[in-house]
Amino acid sequence: MIQRKNIFLETSIICSVAIMIASINFLHGINAIKTYAKDNNLVLGPEEVFNRVFINLDFVNIEYMEGNNPIHYTGPFIFFLATILIGSYTFLTLKKPYYQFLFTRARTKQYGVALILKGYFFRVTLFTGIYISGVIIMIFHKNLSTLIESPTIIRQSIGFFLASTLISAGLTLTLYSLFTKFDEVKSIVVVIIILFITFGANIQFPHLSIVFLGEDEYFKGGIFVGGILLFVSYFVSRVTKFEIK
């Protein structure tokens, strides 16, 4: 009974944080669109807000994106960082000596690692799913037919969900591997640097859809990068050992 209450509480917190960040990014996107539309005497709808929130990289042809502005990437960065922290908070909040204690009593090292990482993929998947669903509902709630009649947006949403889940899960495992060797701050800083590099790569190659909306509606680039990152980080997490200082 206690375990069920803990799971319910954890799920509620994850959903609440996801909805909060979705609301912040939605408001930022829709306010930017409204300001642009007013200044240029235009009428812009849900699709334009969707492109603004999830960042369409076609800055040349889409005028309401107002160029390659660093402010655009604040919302996505907060989303990815929050997803990674949600996935990794269980092992970041415990003292390292506890892991030494756990490993000495686990049947195998792999079993000990599994106990530490238990539920990380579910938390990441839940957070990304609630965040994306929340943004889409806020954008299209007044005109649901616009979403139904926009297969491109549906494909992009599904593709982004898969890509962001895999990338965030991979970076969560990367954070775990770094945490086995360094402290929390250094580990998080390295993961943030990797996230910045991923953002920069997608901006430099806008035809790919890795973490932003590019020419590839199915996010094959992001799914591929996320899959490779998850595979490599999973393997590394199984062979690294905790260093207790």
Sequence and secondary structure as in RCSB ss.txt:
>XXXX:A:sequence
MIQRKNIFLETSIICSVAIMIASINFLHGINAIKTYAKDNNLVLGPEEVFNRVFINLDFVNIEYMEGNNPIHYTG
PFIFFLATILIGSYTFLTLKKPYYQFLFTRARTKQYGVALILKGYFFRVTLFTGIYISGVIIMIFHKNLSTLIES
PTIIRQSIGFFLASTLISAGLTLTLYSLFTKFDEVKSIVVVIIILFITFGANIQFPHLSIVFLGEDEYFKGGIFV
GGILLFVSYFVSRVTKFEIK
>XXXX:A:secstr
 HHHHHHHHHHHHHHHHHHHHHHHHHHHHHHHHHHHHHHTT    HHHHHHHHHTB  TTT GGG SS GGGGHH
HHHHHHHHHHHHHHHHHSS HHHHHHHHHHSSSHHHHHHHHHTTHHHHHHHHHHHHHHHHHHHHHTT HHHHHT 
HHHHHHHHHHHHHHHHHHHHHHHHHHHHHTTS HHHHHHHHHHHHHHHHHHHHHSTTS SSSB S TT HHHHHH
HHHHHHHHHHHHHH      
